[in-house]
Amino acid sequence: MAESTPNPDFPAADPQRDDCCGDDAGSVSDSAAAALDCGGSRPARRSKKREAILDAARALFCQEGVTNTSMDAVAARAGVSKATLYAHFPSKVDLFGEVLRAFSAARMPVSEDLLSLPLEDALRRLAWRFLDLVLTPEALATYRTLLVQGQHFPELVAAYRAAGPEIVCASVGRFFDALVQRGDLVLENPVRSAEIFLHLVKGNPHAHALVGAPLSREQTACWVDEAVWVFLRAYATKPA
């Protein structure tokens, strides 16, 4: 692919952004049942126009790809002026990030209900929630776009990491910290262990789905059970 020219919809990327599991990952100090929601900080009150913009962007990003979707097209589909669009979202990167944050929070709640379950059941339910997020057509389309064009749009990759993987890792890390406090897990870095768990779960199901050959529900269930078993062998106070 030829080197892309700068796109006015994208601001410059921040090269100093930390990795999801960098040196400071895992410094989770919340109380056992606090702040488990995947969305991080509470979103601002949503207006109808803001929701229309997000709905339009979500549809266009999925249909056309993020890099092929212009802010003009989003404004037209949402039925708002460009001035209104930019008042809510100063750039396409901001818009893309908010779409991802809302999508992740809706698809994968990491909530207190998991703490009421036995450890293995909680991990299995968490695994399925994560797969229900990353195996959706929208998530797969975004991932494919970034695989192909991410090197030319590093600012999109940074937005994706900040609004998707980093938030999910942090949220699951808080949940794992609660399990440590409860005496179910032994681990030094909850966020890094969260990333290990999520990669174990995603593995084969995600790889097959990316190339259009998804595993069956039964095959995916076997994979989830094995991933949970491996994780418990490594981190549970009473290994499986």
Order of alpha helices (4+ residues) and beta strands (2+ residues): alpha-alpha-alpha-alpha-alpha-alpha-alpha-alpha-alpha-alpha
